[in-house]
Amino acid sequence: MVAENSRGEGAYSSSVSQYAGAVPSALAPLSVVVGSRTGNSLAIRWAAPGVSSTDVLGYRLYVNEPDSGAVPDRLVYDGEAVPGLQDARVTGLLSAKTYWFSYEVRNRAGWGSRSSPYLRVVAGPLPQPPAQAPTILSVTAAAISFSWTASPDAPAAAPLTGYRIYDQEVLLDTVSPGTLSYTYAGVTPGSGYLISVAAVSEIGEGERRSLATLIWAVDTPPAPVV
């Protein structure tokens, strides 16, 4: 720009360039990469933004201080010029401490707003599943009884808080960490059930251990008459 008066034009201002477009928006939620957890690290994954007026140029990932409940403002990954990478490993975490993560995306128009809501993560490894698949103890048209083996200890894992019992994706119940058997009395006679059990700690729920086949809630037939 230049100013002008009756004597003429003055000196030119400095130049400012700006891309005619919008910064990225509609950011997808963050997630923890499955199988990435250790005692003091984990990997965080993100996705390309839902709205971007031009090519994405890079990403930045932020975390807050452990158990602070503060806005994530500590930069832990700077991929300003690495658009093809969509996950990053974060190290130096404290096991069993809570962290919040957020990220931002850059295109030619600049950096967009950081993602919200934040991803809440308790650091540390998830508990191991029960050592063996559930064992059926008895089956009738009114109930299915089964047991399982205890979850083996995992290095740096938090103590167990219980076990969660599922029928396929439906949570049936949560029991104490010392309970290793269960009777499900809410069956529908004649229906099939695929039982699985997962160990739970304050860090989260581990992998489920499942029956290989459906169990049918039916009574065994009476003895035949010879």
C-alpha positions in Angstrom: 0.0 0.0 0.0 1.0 3.6 -0.5 -0.3 6.9 0.9 -0.9 9.9 -1.3 -1.3 13.6 -0.5 -1.2 16.8 -2.6 2.6 16.4 -3.1 2.2 12.9 -4.4 2.8 9.3 -3.3 4.8 8.3 -0.3 6.8 5.2 0.3 5.4 1.8 -0.2 4.4 -0.3 2.8 5.9 -3.7 3.5 4.2 -6.6 1.7 1.7 -9.1 3.3 0.7 -12.2 1.5 -2.4 -14.2 2.4 -3.9 -17.3 0.7 -7.5 -16.8 -0.4 -9.1 -19.7 1.4 -10.2 -21.1 4.8 -8.1 -22.9 7.3 -8.9 -26.5 7.9 -12.0 -27.4 10.0 -14.2 -30.3 10.9 -11.4 -32.3 12.5 -12.0 -36.0 13.3 -11.5 -37.2 16.9 -8.0 -38.5 17.9 -7.6 -42.2 18.8 -4.9 -44.4 20.5 -3.2 -46.7 18.0 -4.2 -50.3 19.0 -1.3 -52.2 20.4 0.9 -49.1 20.8 0.9 -48.8 24.6 3.9 -49.3 26.8 4.6 -48.3 30.4 5.5 -44.7 29.4 4.5 -44.2 25.8 1.7 -44.6 23.3 0.9 -43.7 19.7 -1.9 -41.2 18.8 -3.6 -41.3 15.4 -5.6 -38.6 13.5 -7.3 -38.2 10.1 -7.3 -35.7 7.4 -9.7 -32.8 8.1 -13.3 -32.9 6.8 -13.1 -29.4 5.3 -10.0 -27.8 3.8 -9.9 -25.2 1.0 -6.6 -26.4 -0.3 -4.1 -29.2 0.2 -3.2 -30.1 3.8 0.5 -29.3 4.6 1.0 -30.8 8.0 -0.2 -31.5 11.6 0.8 -30.7 15.2 -0.1 -32.7 18.3 -0.3 -31.2 21.8 -0.7 -32.7 25.3 -1.2 -31.2 28.8 0.6 -31.9 32.0 -0.4 -35.2 33.8 -3.6 -35.1 35.9 -3.8 -31.3 35.4 -7.1 -31.1 33.5 -5.6 -28.1 31.7 -5.8 -27.3 28.0 -3.3 -29.3 25.9 -0.6 -26.8 25.1 2.7 -28.7 25.1 3.8 -29.5 21.6 4.8 -33.2 21.3 4.8 -33.6 17.5 5.5 -31.0 14.8 4.7 -32.2 11.4 4.2 -28.8 9.8 5.6 -30.1 6.4 4.7 -33.8 6.7 1.2 -34.1 5.4 1.4 -37.9 4.8 2.1 -38.9 8.4 -1.1 -39.3 10.5 0.2 -40.8 13.7 2.9 -40.0 16.3 4.4 -41.8 19.3 4.4 -39.8 22.5 7.1 -40.8 25.1 7.9 -39.8 28.6 4.4 -40.4 29.9 3.7 -41.5 33.5 1.8 -44.7 33.9 -1.7 -44.4 35.4 -1.7 -40.6 34.9 -4.4 -38.9 32.8 -3.5 -36.9 29.8 -5.5 -34.8 27.3 -4.5 -34.6 23.6 -5.5 -32.2 20.9 -4.2 -31.5 17.3 -4.3 -28.8 14.6 -4.0 -28.9 10.8 -2.2 -26.5 8.4 -3.1 -25.8 4.8 -2.0 -22.9 2.6 -4.3 -20.5 4.5 -2.6 -21.3 7.8 -3.3 -23.3 11.0 -6.8 -24.2 11.9 -8.3 -24.3 15.4 -7.2 -27.2 17.6 -9.4 -30.3 17.8 -12.1 -30.5 20.5 -13.3 -32.4 22.5 -9.8 -33.5 23.7 -8.8 -37.1 23.7 -8.6 -38.3 27.3 -6.1 -41.1 27.9 -4.8 -42.8 31.0 -1.2 -43.7 30.2 0.2 -47.2 30.6 -0.5 -50.7 29.2 -3.9 -52.2 29.1 -4.5 -55.4 31.2 -3.9 -58.8 29.5 -7.0 -60.8 28.6 -7.8 -64.0 30.6 -5.2 -66.6 29.9 -7.8 -69.0 28.3 -11.2 -68.7 26.7 -14.2 -69.0 29.0 -15.2 -72.5 29.9 -18.9 -73.5 29.9 -20.0 -75.1 33.2 -23.7 -75.7 32.5 -26.3 -74.6 30.0 -30.1 -74.6 30.3 -33.0 -72.7 28.7 -32.9 -70.5 31.8 -29.2 -69.7 32.4 -25.6 -70.2 31.1 -22.8 -70.7 33.7 -19.2 -70.3 32.8 -15.8 -69.6 34.2 -12.4 -68.1 33.1 -8.8 -68.0 34.1 -7.3 -64.9 35.8 -5.7 -62.2 33.6 -1.8 -62.6 33.8 0.2 -59.7 35.1 1.5 -57.3 32.5 4.7 -55.3 33.2 3.9 -51.7 34.3 0.1 -52.4 34.2 -2.2 -51.0 36.8 -4.0 -53.4 39.2 -7.2 -55.0 37.9 -10.5 -53.3 38.9 -12.7 -56.1 37.6 -13.8 -58.2 34.6 -16.4 -57.2 32.0 -18.6 -59.9 30.5 -20.1 -59.6 27.0 -22.5 -61.3 24.7 -21.0 -60.3 21.4 -21.0 -56.5 21.7 -23.5 -56.3 24.5 -22.1 -55.7 28.0 -23.8 -58.1 30.4 -22.1 -57.3 33.7 -19.0 -56.2 35.5 -17.6 -58.3 38.3 -14.8 -57.9 40.9 -11.2 -58.8 40.0 -11.4 -61.9 42.3 -14.5 -63.3 40.5 -13.7 -66.0 37.9 -17.1 -67.5 37.2 -20.5 -66.1 36.3 -24.1 -67.3 35.7 -26.1 -65.3 33.1 -29.7 -65.8 34.0 -31.1 -63.3 31.5 -31.1 -65.6 28.5 -33.9 -66.1 26.1 -34.7 -69.8 25.7 -33.6 -71.1 22.3 -31.3 -68.1 21.6 -27.5 -68.3 20.9 -24.9 -66.5 22.9 -21.2 -65.7 22.2 -19.7 -65.0 25.6 -16.4 -63.1 26.0 -14.6 -61.7 29.0 -12.2 -58.7 29.3 -10.0 -57.6 32.2 -10.3 -53.9 33.3 -8.0 -51.6 35.2 -8.0 -47.9 35.8 -6.1 -47.5 32.6 -8.9 -49.1 30.5 -10.3 -52.4 29.2 -8.0 -55.0 27.6 -8.6 -57.4 24.8 -11.5 -59.8 25.1 -11.2 -63.5 25.3 -14.1 -65.2 23.6 -15.8 -68.5 23.1 -15.1 -70.1 19.7 -18.8 -70.8 18.9 -22.3 -69.8 20.0 -23.8 -71.4 23.1 -27.5 -72.1 22.8 -29.8 -71.6 25.8 -31.6 -74.9 25.6 -32.2 -77.8 28.0 -30.6 -81.1 27.2 -33.1 -83.7 26.0 -34.4 -86.3 28.4 -33.0 -89.9 28.2 -34.7 -91.9 25.5 -37.0 -94.8 26.4 -35.6 -98.1 25.2 
